[in-house]
Amino acid sequence: MNKIALFCAVAGLAFGALADDGLKLKFSSTGPDKYADGTVVMDGEVYALVWVKEGASFAGIKADGSLVDTANNALMVAAPIAKNGRCPTVVFFVDEADAKTGGSYQVFLLDTRVSVADAAGNVKIAPAGVAPDGSLKVVKSSAAVAEATTDLASTEKAAAVSGDAMAAAAIPEDIPVPRISAVSVVGGKVVVSVADTVPYLQYTVSGGKTPAKVDQADLAPALNGDADGLTLIVNDPAENRFFKVIQK
């Protein structure tokens, strides 16, 4: 990840105090920005600054956070800065050595929400944010917001992002095929242990009365995977006796 500073603008911030060398880009959105499901973006959701080569277009981000087209697109910085359903005023400072020419700098809203369960089985949904090195961990979908402006004196904000604008992230190739490693019944619930999962995809369980008809979908809350495996709990198996793990 390039070394890029990010400044959240507050009253009294002197933009002229930033380093003279390099490129300064300002951005904000009016909100409420929305996910593909129509809900308002959560606090801590990620906005990303992307360079798009002149004559090319943004080809998208994969579910694991990597870019689809690394030749014509570059992820400059991603930051979990959403607040009150929008991107607050932020200034990206791109060091002269990292700045790119022959293209434009565009800002994208990302959906990085993950579903995880605690020890009691309660499911929590929250943005995954970014890794310690600034890279993306999970991307469900993305939408262009606007080009970042070099006019730091401008007060114009980008229009709100509609959920319809969000494009689903591409699934990386050669991902492992999830498999059930164990099944047990505890207190009337079916506990399904799943191996070969990845953290940037979600998994659930389908079931049926016979192995030939496992068509009862979403019997367990969908959860993001883990490199060490995943436990899915079917609280009410009803008449289902055979189960299959499904990648969402």
C-alpha positions in Angstrom: 0.0 0.0 0.0 1.3 3.4 -0.9 2.3 5.8 1.9 -0.5 8.3 1.8 -1.6 10.6 4.6 -5.3 11.2 5.3 -6.6 14.2 7.2 -10.2 14.5 8.4 -11.0 18.2 8.0 -12.3 20.0 11.0 -13.1 23.7 11.6 -9.9 25.7 11.6 -7.8 23.1 9.8 -5.2 25.0 7.8 -4.8 23.1 4.5 -1.8 25.3 3.6 0.0 23.7 6.5 0.2 20.4 4.7 3.4 19.5 3.0 4.0 21.5 -0.2 5.3 18.5 -2.3 2.9 15.9 -3.6 -0.8 15.9 -4.4 -3.6 17.0 -2.1 -7.1 15.7 -2.8 -10.3 16.8 -1.0 -13.5 14.9 -0.8 -16.8 14.6 1.0 -20.4 13.3 0.4 -23.8 14.7 1.3 -25.3 11.4 2.4 -27.1 9.4 3.2 -25.0 6.9 1.3 -26.6 3.5 1.0 -25.6 -0.1 0.6 -27.1 -2.3 -2.1 -29.8 -3.5 0.3 -31.0 0.0 0.8 -29.7 0.5 4.3 -27.6 3.6 5.3 -23.9 3.0 5.5 -22.7 2.1 9.0 -20.2 4.3 10.9 -16.7 3.0 10.2 -17.5 1.9 6.7 -14.7 2.3 4.1 -14.2 4.9 1.4 -11.3 4.2 -1.0 -9.3 6.5 -3.2 -8.5 4.8 -6.5 -6.4 6.0 -9.5 -7.9 5.2 -12.9 -5.7 5.4 -15.9 -6.7 7.8 -18.7 -8.8 6.0 -21.3 -9.6 3.2 -18.9 -12.4 2.6 -16.5 -12.6 1.2 -13.0 -12.9 -2.6 -13.4 -13.9 -3.3 -9.8 -12.6 -4.8 -6.6 -12.6 -8.5 -5.8 -14.1 -9.9 -2.6 -10.7 -10.3 -1.1 -9.9 -6.6 -1.6 -7.6 -7.0 -4.6 -8.3 -5.0 -7.8 -9.6 -6.7 -10.9 -7.4 -4.6 -13.2 -4.1 -3.8 -11.6 -2.6 -2.4 -14.9 -5.1 0.4 -15.2 -6.3 0.9 -11.6 -4.5 1.5 -8.4 -5.8 1.5 -4.8 -4.1 4.5 -3.3 -5.7 4.4 0.2 -8.7 2.9 1.9 -10.0 4.3 5.2 -12.9 3.4 7.6 -14.2 7.0 7.9 -17.9 6.8 7.3 -19.8 8.8 9.9 -23.6 9.5 10.2 -24.2 7.9 6.8 -21.7 9.8 4.7 -18.1 10.6 4.1 -17.0 13.5 6.2 -14.7 16.1 4.6 -11.3 14.4 4.1 -8.1 15.4 2.5 -5.8 12.7 1.0 -2.2 13.8 0.7 -0.4 11.7 -1.9 3.4 11.8 -1.6 5.2 13.0 -4.8 6.9 9.6 -5.2 3.6 7.8 -5.1 1.4 10.2 -7.1 0.3 8.9 -10.5 -0.3 10.9 -13.7 -2.2 10.3 -16.8 -5.5 9.5 -15.2 -8.0 10.6 -12.5 -8.4 10.0 -8.8 -11.8 8.6 -7.9 -13.5 7.9 -4.6 -15.5 4.7 -4.0 -17.8 3.7 -1.3 -17.3 0.1 -0.3 -19.4 -2.4 1.5 -17.1 -4.3 3.9 -19.7 -5.6 6.3 -19.0 -9.0 7.8 -21.3 -11.3 10.0 -19.7 -13.0 12.9 -21.1 -14.9 15.9 -20.0 -14.7 19.5 -19.7 -17.7 21.9 -23.4 -17.5 22.6 -24.3 -17.7 18.9 -25.4 -14.0 18.7 -24.6 -12.6 15.2 -23.1 -9.2 14.9 -22.8 -7.3 11.6 -20.2 -4.6 11.3 -17.8 -3.1 8.7 -14.5 -5.1 8.5 -12.5 -1.9 8.0 -9.0 -2.3 6.7 -6.0 -4.4 7.7 -3.2 -3.0 9.8 -1.2 -2.4 6.6 -4.1 -0.4 5.1 -5.1 -3.1 2.7 -8.7 -4.3 2.3 -9.8 -7.4 4.0 -13.4 -7.9 2.7 -15.4 -6.2 -0.1 -19.0 -7.1 -0.9 -19.7 -4.4 -3.3 -18.6 -0.9 -4.4 -19.9 2.3 -6.0 -18.2 5.3 -7.5 -19.0 8.5 -5.6 -17.1 11.2 -7.5 -13.7 12.4 -8.5 -11.6 13.8 -5.7 -10.9 17.5 -6.2 -7.6 19.3 -5.9 -9.5 22.5 -5.0 -9.1 22.4 -1.2 -11.1 25.6 -0.9 -14.2 24.1 -2.5 -17.1 23.3 -0.2 -19.0 21.2 -2.8 -20.0 17.7 -1.7 -20.7 14.7 -3.8 -24.3 13.5 -4.1 -25.5 10.7 -2.0 -24.8 7.2 -3.2 -27.9 5.1 -4.1 -27.9 1.5 -3.2 -28.7 0.7 -6.8 -25.3 2.0 -7.8 -23.4 -0.6 -5.8 -21.8 -3.3 -7.9 -21.1 -6.7 -6.4 -17.5 -7.6 -5.9 -15.9 -10.3 -8.1 -15.1 -13.6 -6.6 -11.4 -14.5 -6.7 -10.5 -17.6 -8.8 -9.4 -20.9 -7.2 -11.0 -20.3 -3.8 -11.3 -23.4 -1.7 -14.5 -25.4 -1.8 -16.1 -25.4 1.7 -16.8 -28.8 3.3 -18.6 -30.1 6.3 -16.0 -31.6 8.7 -18.4 -32.6 11.5 -22.1 -32.6 12.4 -23.5 -33.0 15.9 -26.8 -32.5 17.7 -26.8 -30.4 20.9 -30.0 -29.6 22.7 -32.1 -30.1 19.5 -29.8 -27.8 17.5 -27.6 -29.1 14.7 -24.0 -27.9 14.9 -22.2 -28.0 11.6 -18.4 -27.6 11.5 -17.1 -26.3 8.2 -13.6 -26.4 6.9 -11.9 -24.7 3.9 -13.6 -21.3 4.3 -12.2 -17.8 3.6 -12.9 -14.6 5.6 -14.1 -12.6 2.6 -17.1 -14.9 1.8 -20.2 -15.9 3.8 -21.5 -19.4 4.4 -24.8 -20.9 5.5 -26.5 -24.3 5.5 -29.2 -25.9 3.4 -31.0 -29.1 4.4 -33.4 -31.8 3.4 -35.1 -35.0 4.4 -33.0 -37.0 1.9 -29.5 -36.6 0.4 -31.2 -36.1 -3.0 -33.2 -33.1 -2.0 -31.3 -30.7 0.2 -33.3 -27.7 -0.8 -34.3 -26.0 2.4 -32.1 -22.9 2.2 -30.6 -20.6 4.8 -31.2 -22.8 7.8 -28.4 -21.0 9.7 -27.5 -17.3 9.8 -24.9 -16.6 7.1 -21.4 -16.0 8.7 -18.1 -14.9 7.2 -15.5 -17.7 7.1 -12.3 -18.1 8.9 -9.0 -19.7 7.9 -9.3 -22.0 10.9 -12.9 -23.1 10.0 -16.4 -22.1 10.9 -19.2 -23.3 13.0 -22.8 -22.9 11.8 -25.7 -23.6 14.0 -29.2 -24.7 12.7 -31.4 -23.7 15.6 -34.5 -25.4 14.2 -33.7 -28.3 11.9 -37.4 -29.4 11.7 -37.6 -32.5 9.5 -34.2 -31.9 7.8 -31.8 -34.8 8.3 -29.1 -34.1 5.7 -27.2 -30.8 5.4 -24.9 -29.0 2.9 -22.8 -25.9 3.4 -23.5 -23.1 0.9 -21.2 -20.3 -0.1 -23.1 -17.0 -0.3 
